[in-house]
Amino acid sequence: NQHIYRVMANIIPIIIESAIIIMLLILGIIIIIGKGDKLIAGYEEEKEKYSIGRLRAIMGSLCLLIAGLYVLRSVIGIALFIVVTTLIGIIGVVLANTWARR
């Protein structure tokens, strides 16, 4: 019984982390190929202000980058993962409000 609990305690986080990575990869691809415009917050209300091609590139790339970082999380450490992910998020917001504007 104890062995089963130990095994489950090790497997469940791996399953959850794998699901997060897969969802981020799928989301990034959906956005990049143009099928996820409605998933980009605020885009529908302000379409005329943004270049959708650039916005797709930024948001899709963010998802893919964060998925890649998540894979490397055990190598780079949780603290560096949090710092780099936060910086990527900030850079993404800045790019979305500058480079992606018309």
Beta strands, then each sheet from edge to edge (+ up, - down):
end
